[in-house]
Each structure stands twice: as C-alpha cells, then as structure tokens.
Amino acid sequence: MGTRGTFRRHRVVVLALDGLLPFELGIPQRIFGKSRDAGGRSLYEVVTCSVRSPGPVATDADFAVLVANGPEALATADTVVVPASYELGPVHEEGVLTPELAAALARIRPGTRLVSICTGGYVLAAAGYLDGRPATTHWSHAEHFQRLFPRIRVDADVLFVDDGDVLTSAGVAAGIDLCLHIVRRDHGTAVANDVARRTVVPPHRDGGQAQYVQRPVPEPQAATTTAARAWALDRLGEPIQLRDMAGQESMSVRTFTRRFREEVGVSPGQWLTLQRVERARHLLESSDLSVDQVARDAGFGTAQSMRQHLQAVLGVTPTTYRRTFRSSGREVAGGGLDGDVGHPLTDLPPGNSPLADSSLADLPPGDTPPGGTRVGVG
C-alpha cells in the first residue's frame, strides 16, 4: 500500500496466450485503463505480456497481436488478468500447465490479486489457485470445468465470483462486469460508474449467465418486468410490496415472481436489496447525510438494518465505507488490495432485513438472498 501523501498506480498485467480472443484481451485496458480519480489521475497502469520473449501472439482471428513484454512483467503485477484462449492444449484437456506457462506463472509474487476472464479460469485452476474456492467460467464449459477440477466449487449461474484475492468471470462480456466490479471495489461506485458511462455499458447487469443459456423449448414472453423495476427504482426509499410490483405489470404475484426470475436471474427481493445497497453506497460516497438518513433514503429503514446488509454484501460498515470511498481528500494507494472485499448477501436475523414488514413482506417462503460468494448476480 502507498503511504499518505503518495500516489502510485495499481499495476495490472494481462497475460496474452496463443489463441486469445481479441475482445477479451482488450477488456482490462478499456476498463482499468480508463479509470480516473476526481482529479483526472489514471488509477491503473495496464501492461500486456506473453509467456515468451516479446513478439507476436496468435489470436482466434485472422491477425496476431504484437506483445512488447515477456513473462518477467508478471513479477511486477499488483493484479494479474488471464483472458480466455482457444489454444490452451493440455490445460483444457488434462488440467495441467505446459512447462512454459508454469514457468511464467511462477514469477507472480505472493499476494498478487488473480483474475480470469471466461475460460482463462482453466489456467488459474491448473495452477492450483482455485483449489477449494468458488469460481465460474463460461456456461458452456462449466460441466467440463467441474469434471476436470473437482476441488473447485463451480457456479455456472453467475456473471462473476469474487473470492477476495482470486476473481473469476463467466463468458466473454462478463469480463466487463468483473472488471467494473474490481474498479468499484478498489475505488467506489463513482469511479466505476464513470468508466461504465464512457464504455457505454451498464454499471450493473441484472441476473447471471443462466439467462443466456439456450433452452430446448423457450417459453414465449410477451410481457416483461421492466416497468415494475423502473417503478421500484423511483421509490427505493419507500416501503415496496411484492404485490405492488406485480400490479405494475398487471400480473399475479406468482406469475410476476416466476417471470422476474426468468428475466433477471434473482428473486424480486434479492434484486431490491441489491439496488438499495447500491443507493446506500452512492449516498455514502457523494453526500454528507448521516448514516441514519442514508438508511432511510435507501429504503433500509434503520441504520442497523443497513449496517447488516452492507457488512454482508461489502464486508465493511457504512462508516468504514464512507471513510474509504469519499472522493474528497482520498489518497489512492495502488500497490495493494483494498480492504473492502465484496461478499454476497447472507441470511439476516428476522426483523433486521428490509425484506421484512415494510419491504416485500409477502415474498414466498424460502426466498432468501443468495449465499456463498456469488456476487455477480446483479
């Protein structure tokens, strides 16, 4: 970590492997490379390297990319990103690293944050970095990934998994979701939202990758839940009943709940809680409102309820989050991991959840927030 009064950009090293997908290779540069603080300073330095000496690296397209750095760059990284490749060979077929790749990965310093995009997770898995951890990959490879690496807890439904110092994304464009999540985790929602606007992508995507899996007999859907979500977002600070959301679409509660899950990938209650957490994050960063007022404006009702939800989702209290991510006077230390490690929603004691009483009180039994480390569902 940097010291107070100093500034050092966080160094992201992207490992370019033969057979790489150019789109995925460009995601870290686009997201991290465009991240700026309030003063316009670049927050990350993005470097691309190969497992060999500098030179051309083949892609899955009709062109190669010229990579100016060899594997020695991995030893300088604060974060290493491994995008997908279509030429992983024994890594994909047998779950073992090639000697060349093993030698390159051995250069990574202990404590370096590790990130994979799509099937880049095979590389982290073959190196043993994912043993005993939750992880995800492209939905079409998930079963094979689990068979090849049985010690990993594979979750094929989410867009990404944040397990602290090791993060994995689902297929292709989910790499954008994961990189934005990392920026948000490192520097707060304002910086991440600015990058998303400049990239012309949503700061968050609802649901996980399960919604993109082709179904044998897709059910025709003329109606959607879009209007209900927009309606709820306009009144997050008010009590919201599930029947009221269903009424915005002229649906029964049962039909609305089923349709909502199909479209968004989570229940209405889980989605609403995540939106309220994001509202609270924004207010804590950008306003001088008291914690009690932020809790009311975000729809949690009490500071205790908000504290429990932020602790569950973000791993920190509202006061700690505000102190860390207030843009005014915040020193940026790019050399280490931020203490704000994302965690999922977990079950909260009865009476301390915004889903109880005033907020979606008529949720079906068992409709609780997701557990584990599945943070990329909304």
C-alpha positions, -999 to 999 in steps of 0.1 A, spaced: 0 0 0 11 36 -5 17 60 23 -4 90 30 5 118 5 19 95 -21 3 82 -53 11 51 -72 -10 35 -99 -21 -1 -94 -3 -22 -119 -24 -47 -139 -6 -72 -160 -26 -90 -187 -13 -124 -198 -17 -129 -236 -18 -165 -246 -18 -180 -281 -53 -184 -294 -66 -154 -274 -98 -136 -281 -90 -100 -290 -122 -88 -275 -114 -102 -241 -78 -91 -243 -90 -55 -247 -114 -56 -217 -88 -48 -190 -72 -20 -209 -106 -5 -216 -120 -7 -181 -89 -3 -159 -71 20 -184 -100 45 -184 -104 47 -146 -97 81 -133 -100 97 -98 -117 131 -92 -86 149 -102 -83 131 -135 -54 109 -125 -52 74 -140 -57 49 -113 -43 18 -130 -13 10 -152 -22 -18 -177 6 -39 -192 3 -68 -215 28 -97 -215 34 -130 -231 48 -163 -218 77 -159 -242 100 -131 -253 84 -100 -268 68 -107 -302 36 -117 -320 9 -137 -302 -17 -156 -323 -53 -148 -318 -85 -167 -329 -89 -140 -356 -70 -135 -389 -44 -114 -372 -18 -116 -344 -10 -90 -317 25 -77 -310 32 -80 -273 60 -59 -261 67 -76 -227 78 -111 -217 68 -131 -187 91 -111 -164 63 -84 -163 42 -108 -142 67 -103 -113 58 -66 -112 20 -70 -111 -4 -60 -83 -31 -78 -103 -27 -104 -130 -55 -109 -155 -58 -141 -177 -82 -137 -206 -96 -167 -225 -77 -186 -252 -88 -213 -277 -54 -229 -277 -49 -240 -241 -39 -276 -251 -32 -297 -220 -45 -270 -197 -80 -275 -211 -77 -312 -220 -58 -326 -189 -59 -298 -164 -21 -294 -164 1 -265 -173 27 -265 -200 63 -260 -187 64 -226 -204 32 -214 -188 42 -229 -154 75 -210 -155 57 -178 -163 31 -181 -135 59 -189 -111 71 -153 -114 39 -140 -98 46 -126 -64 26 -140 -34 -3 -118 -25 -9 -107 -61 -46 -105 -70 -55 -130 -97 -83 -125 -122 -96 -147 -150 -120 -139 -179 -141 -167 -193 -120 -199 -199 -89 -181 -186 -101 -197 -154 -87 -230 -167 -52 -215 -163 -58 -205 -127 -73 -239 -119 -45 -259 -135 -20 -238 -114 -39 -247 -83 -50 -212 -75 -87 -222 -74 -84 -253 -53 -111 -253 -26 -125 -220 -38 -157 -210 -56 -153 -200 -93 -171 -196 -125 -164 -198 -162 -184 -197 -195 -217 -216 -190 -209 -239 -220 -177 -251 -203 -190 -253 -167 -196 -290 -166 -163 -299 -182 -145 -274 -158 -161 -291 -128 -152 -326 -140 -116 -316 -147 -111 -297 -115 -133 -314 -89 -118 -295 -60 -133 -262 -73 -169 -252 -63 -181 -242 -98 -211 -218 -100 -223 -217 -136 -252 -193 -129 -233 -161 -120 -215 -134 -141 -185 -135 -118 -173 -147 -84 -152 -125 -61 -133 -147 -36 -111 -119 -23 -77 -122 -39 -89 -145 -67 -118 -135 -90 -133 -153 -120 -158 -143 -146 -182 -161 -167 -181 -160 -205 -168 -132 -228 -186 -99 -219 -189 -110 -183 -153 -99 -181 -165 -63 -184 -188 -69 -154 -160 -83 -134 -135 -56 -142 -161 -29 -133 -167 -47 -101 -130 -46 -93 -129 -9 -100 -159 -4 -78 -143 -25 -50 -110 -6 -53 -123 30 -58 -160 32 -52 -191 34 -73 -185 69 -87 -153 59 -105 -168 26 -117 -200 44 -129 -179 69 -148 -160 42 -166 -192 24 -174 -207 55 -189 -176 61 -211 -177 25 -222 -214 27 -229 -223 -3 -208 -245 -6 -177 -227 -3 -143 -245 -35 -133 -262 -62 -153 -292 -79 -137 -291 -116 -133 -264 -142 -141 -253 -160 -172 -280 -187 -168 -304 -163 -186 -281 -166 -217 -282 -204 -219 -303 -216 -249 -333 -236 -237 -347 -265 -257 -383 -250 -258 -381 -214 -248 -414 -200 -234 -428 -171 -254 -429 -140 -233 -449 -110 -245 -448 -93 -211 -417 -83 -191 -410 -69 -156 -391 -39 -169 -418 -13 -159 -420 -28 -124 -383 -25 -119 -383 11 -131 -412 18 -108 -393 3 -78 -361 22 -86 -380 55 -84 -392 48 -49 -364 28 -32 -368 49 0 -405 38 4 -420 5 15 -424 -17 -15 -447 -47 -16 -443 -76 -40 -480 -73 -49 -475 -37 -58 -446 -45 -82 -467 -73 -97 -496 -48 -101 -474 -26 -123 -473 -54 -149 -509 -65 -143 -497 -99 -132 -505 -122 -103 -478 -124 -76 -469 -160 -87 -466 -151 -124 -447 -120 -117 -422 -137 -94 -416 -165 -119 -412 -140 -148 -389 -118 -128 -366 -148 -120 -366 -158 -157 -356 -123 -168 -333 -111 -140 -319 -143 -126 -327 -135 -90 -359 -130 -70 -376 -96 -67 -365 -94 -30 -329 -101 -38 -329 -76 -66 -345 -49 -45 -319 -54 -17 -290 -51 -41 -305 -19 -56 -308 -5 -21 -272 -14 -13 -261 5 -44 -282 35 -35 -266 35 0 -231 32 -15 -238 62 -37 -252 83 -9 -223 74 15 -198 84 -12 -214 116 -26 -234 132 3 -229 144 39 -262 128 50 -260 110 83 -259 72 84 -295 72 97 -307 94 68 -288 73 42 -305 42 57 -340 58 53 -333 72 18 -320 39 6 -351 21 20 -335 1 48 -354 19 74 -328 18 102 -290 22 104 -288 -12 120 -305 -29 90 -283 -10 65 -252 -19 85 -260 -56 84 -267 -56 47 -235 -36 38 -215 -58 61 -229 -89 43 -225 -75 8 -193 -54 11 -176 -67 42 -175 -33 58 -197 -10 79 -213 22 64 -189 44 83 -158 25 71 -172 25 35 -177 63 36 -142 69 51 -127 47 24 -145 59 -7 -153 96 -1 -138 112 -32 -127 144 -14 -93 142 1 -90 104 -5 -54 92 -11 -52 64 -37 -27 36 -30 -25 14 -60 1 -10 -46 -22 -34 -27 -56 -48 -23 -84 -26 -9 -98 -39 24 -133 -37 10 -137 -73 -2 -171 -80 -18 -192 -106 -2 -227 -119 -11 -260 -113 7 -264 -137 35 -294 -146 56 -300 -120 83 -318 -124 116 -356 -120 115 -367 -84 119 -334 -69 107 -339 -72 70 -355 -47 46 -374 -77 32 -394 -79 64 -425 -60 72 -425 -29 50 -404 -42 21 -417 -71 0 -432 -87 31 -452 -111 10 -423 -129 -6 -427 -167 -9 -413 -188 19 -376 -196 15 -370 -166 -8 -338 -155 8 -307 -138 -5 -281 -160 -22 -254 -175 -2 -218 -184 -9 -196 -160 -28 -220 -155 -57 -216 -118 -60 -221 -114 -98 -259 -118 -100 -270 -82 -102 
